[in-house]
Amino acid sequence: MAPANAKLKGVEVQISEMMAHIQELKSQVEQAENKLQRLHEEEAAILESFADHRRVLSPFRNVPEDILREICIQACVEGDIPALSYLGIPLPCVLAQICRGMRPIALTTPIIW
């Protein structure tokens, strides 16, 4: 019976060591998850700050779409604003090339075409 008890004791020690190792790994995983959460929070703060800076640095983005649409209409239809042209390209196409925000406005305003 003594050899069986010794073998059982050895298995219990291994189990105990493995449980301690598992606990250590769980602790490391928890620390990594906490760090990942902090990094996600930092990323969100940086992206929010970046968006604020982009809005400040680009006043054109702050102009409402209806105002930009009215500017397009005035430029293309009313004729009060000096005509824009570039190498014979139609004015609505020129307006669509100004920037990414202006493209859908120029392309979805049928009166200027």
N, C-alpha and C positions, 0 to 999 in steps of 0.2 A: 504494500500500500504506500510505502514511503516514496518509491520512484514515481507513482502516479501523482502523489501530492506535490512532488518536486516539479513534475512536468506541468501540472495544473498551475502551480505558483508561477512558473516561467511564462505560461500563456497569459495569466492575469497581469503580469508585469508588462508583457508586450501590448496587451489591450490597453492598459493604463497609459503606456507611452504613446500609443496611437491616438487615444482620446486627447491627450495633452497636445499632440501634434495637430490634431483636427481643430482644437480650440485656438491654437496659435494661428492656424491658417484662416479660421473664421475671423479672428481679430485683424489679420492683415487685409482680408477682403473688406471688412467694415471700414478700415482706415482708407483703403483705396476708393471705396464708394464715397466716403466723406470728401476726399480730395477731389474726386470727379464732380461731385455736386458743387463744391466751391469753384472749380474751374468753369462749370456751366454758368454759374452765377456771374463770374467775372466776364465770361464771353457775352452774356446778355447785357451787362452794363456797358461793355465796350461797344457792342453793336448799337445800343440805344444812344450812346454818346456820339458815335459815328453818324447816325441818322440825324441827330440834332445839328451836327457840324455841316452836313450836306445841305440841310434846309437853310442854314444861315448863309452858307457860301453860294447858294444858288437861288437868288430871289425869283428867278423865272419860275421855279417849281412852286412858289407860293402864290402865283397868280391863278385865280380860279379858272376852271376850264371854260366856263361860259364867257368870261372876259376874253380869253384867247380866241375862242370861236368868233366872237364879235370883231376882234381885230382882223382875223382872216377874212371875214365877210367884207369889212370896210376896205381892206387892201385889194381884194379881188373884184368886188362888185361895184362898190360906190365910186371908186376912182379918186377920192379925196387925198389919199395917201399916194405918194409917188410910186409908180409901178416898179416892182422888183422883177428883174429878169436876169437870167444867166445863160448866155449862149443859146438863146431861143427856147429854153426849157419853160414850159407853162408855169405860171405863178403858183398854182396849188402844189405842184411837184417841188418847187423851190421851198415853199413853206413846210412841206413834209420832211425836207432834209435838214431843217434847222436843228432839231434835236429829237430824242426819243419820245419826249412828252408831246411834242407838237405833231408828230406823224399821225397818230390816230385822230386828232382833231381835224387836221387838214383832209384826211382821207374819208372821214365820216360826215363831212359837211357838204351836202349835195349842191347847195346854192353857189358855191365857189367854182364848181366845175361847169 
